Amino acid sequence: MPGFAESFWSTDYAAGLGVLFGKLQQGVLENRQILTIARMRAEAEDLYGTRLSDIAPASDRIQGGFARDDGATVRKAYDGVRIEMEDAARSHKKIAQSIRDLVVNPFTRWCDAHESRIQDSQDDLQTRIKAHDRQAELAKKLRSNYFNKCRLVEDIEEENKLAFQDPETSPNAVTASNIPEIKVSENKEPEIPEEDDEPIEIGDEVYQPEQMKKILAHMLNTIPLGEHKVPIMGTYQNTSPGTDIVEYLQRNMGTTSISYAERIGQDLISNGFLRLIGNVGNSFANSSKMMYQWKTKAFQMAGVPENKKTLGRTFSMPGSDGGSDSPVVGTVSEYLANWNVLNNAHPNETPADRLRREAREADDKYKAAVRKLDELRCDLEENIFLHLRFLERCELDRLKAVKTVVLDFSGTISNVIPTLQSAVDNMMLFQETVQPASDLRYLLENYRTGGFHPKVVVYENYYNKVDEQTFGVDLEARAKADKKRVPIVVTTLLTYLDNQYPELEGDKTRRDVWLVDVPLTHTHKLRSRINDGKPLSPEILSEFDIPTVASLLKLYLLELPDSLVSAHMYEIVRQVYTAQSAQSAETSEASRISILQQTLAQLRLTNIATLDACMNHFTRLIDLTSADEEYVNALATTLAPCILRPRTETSLTMEEKHAYRLIRDLFQYKEPIFTELKRMSAGNSLNAGGGSIGAGGGGNRPRAISTDESNRRANMEERNRLLLEKASGGRSRATSPAPGPRTGHRRDRSVGGPETRFPIQTSPTSASDRHRQSLGSIASATANSSAAVAAATAKRASLEVPEPNGDVPPSPSPAEHTPRGRTQERQSMPANGAPVGAVESMLSKIEGLSDSPIEKRNSLGRTGARFAGGRRVTASSGAGNAEVIAPRGVTLEDKPMDN
């Protein structure tokens, strides 16, 4: 059963924790209700005892009664009743005191401490989540700033390329003598250029020039305009502070926030209506200290007269040319020339250099923010794990405490008042109904929000490089950066574990490597050591224990943007395992394997290769350690979220076991599934590469598509014949040479030393390397199917786990793996992986029978066609098909990839 640490996770962390803390706060209120019941019952018992103790004195105050008759039998009865009243009073007071001592006081102290623990955990996690969210927002802003700076750098580089062309070579170069002169009469006023008819974007709205003219006119007439004096620079006319402009925008243009008003102000600056004075830069802010001057363009467009007062300087200079000889003027000029008025750290920097520097600075800030965000996220997840485990213990202790309180409460009453035994028995029954484990399971089943699926915020390089990070990066991008088919981190971890297994003591220790609950702090510590995008060094792994290394691989698969088997296929997998109950056992199993083959064939080759590498490792571990069915179930449950996850986790998907069933099928039918995947990929590669086979291909020129229809015609004739036979029912379908369904893993007992039982290899090279129970009867295999098995075995070099140096281990021939005098233990599945009748409709949708390179080994009859290199060659194929193509498979070798 999953615990709190695996059940209350969500994308934003706060949602899942909010559900949990809501239930925990409900538990606090439940504690108060129980305390209220116990306290009021103690008060009632005390009051009842007091009233009973008042009975005897009240009766004694009556004179002349039983006191005068000492020997009467009625006196004894009276005394007995009186003593019973006094004993009852003492008993009820004792009950009240016992309830206070054993229930109310200790449980009150415990409840206060429990509530404090819950509140402290909630406050601590809430503080950390807020810090993480603030850093995430900062990283998002820095990312946007970094991208904007990069775009500005590109824009200015493009402008520089166009602006600094050679005038002699420019197509627009015109000699000065050919430039016509426009002579204007002295009395004629200069013409005002016509206004641009293009719309103007202000904020989220686009205004036409006439609308913008009215808006500017209203602004200039409404917003107060004044003068602003700047030291050294002088006095500026037509100025307004930023607060006045923002106030106008909020009142007249309907802006709902200050940030949106600042955006509109920035757009006014960008369109040339405003400019910042007295400060460096040209940004708009809601500040009374930021002064902005309305430019001439705004007055011209609005048709409002501009106040053109002469700019007043704070110092005067000689107006005549002769003043330049004055020593005072020369000294002042030299002083002003060397004075950096704006206090700029880069006074001689060009705009292009400034933009490049700002882009670099923005990139550095963005990287630092992402690193800090990643550190905060890891720290937050570690603390969430610790708090969730702590809170689970607290809730379990609370339920046990409630159970103890009910037991003590009922025991206190039952020990004193036998007359209340029936009520006590009922309370004891109620006490028996309290089951802490069941209540905890109910809480988990009804309020779970999701498993631990960390969402990594990766650094997004502007140029799409992933050289500096390993975790959280797309699997294919990581493999492309490593120039391998399988990412180096996966192959290195699997190879390291293979090398370490023989050094462990006992098969149980080796199997438990994948089931140990490793603290997330240790896994994150190892993750931080290798999360740099560089090849992984075994020396770093040797510093940690083996379960931590295995946990790192599971964490790597969990942090992938998409699961190893893509989330897009989750619905298909669900339909496969939902529909299998409607079929017979043998047909259901065969058709399910066939559909899984077709489904997994849609994955990217990197995902298939990585999945094959992992399954090779786990199935070899299961076989060599003789794992029982209980361990296989536990291993499949642990690996299920690492291999297949739904796109969105809901209460429905959390209860489904489809990912677990997929892992079990991959364990049990690994060979037929991946052999079929390789065979299908081999056919695809033959079709894709058919145009490039032959001599005389010049350079990299693409080849034309072949128009040879001989094989197509033969395939069509064969298909029509099979359909006619099936429709007439004259012949029955031949028995498939495929082996029957496999019932489970073979459990051979481990023999020999560790040096022989754990060969250091990354993947079996043939079907006979792993002693598994075959999928059916071997005696039903024919000579053609044996040859097909040998050909498929010879192609086993594809989808292998690469060696640490990146090479794929060679594939030995089938003769090297089949002992003398012994039949081959495993046969490949048929071409479609199941009886044709079970999945014929699906195959007709997935594969075109006319052009498909897939060979149906359970065909309905023999024809004059033969198969060479995976293709049908008939007698009518002509001499052009006489050349036999060598058998080909998907050779996914780890070598440098072409960009």
Helices and strands as residue ranges (DSSP letters): G 4-6, H 14-53, H 55-60, G 66-68, H 73-99, I 100-104, H 105-163, G 176-178, E 200-202, E 205-207, H 209-222, E 226-230, E 234-241, H 242-252, H 258-270, E 274-277, E 291-294, H 296-302, G 321-325, H 327-337, H 351-416, G 418-420, H 421-433, H 436-447, H 475-482, H 488-500, G 501-503, H 507-511, G 512-514, H 520-530, H 538-541, H 546-558, G 567-569, H 570-579, G 580-582, H 585-600, H 605-624, H 629-643, H 651-655, H 658-668, H 670-689, G 690-692, H 710-728, H 754-757, G 767-769, G 778-780, H 783-794, H 814-817, H 836-846, E 866-868, E 871-873, G 875-877, G 879-881
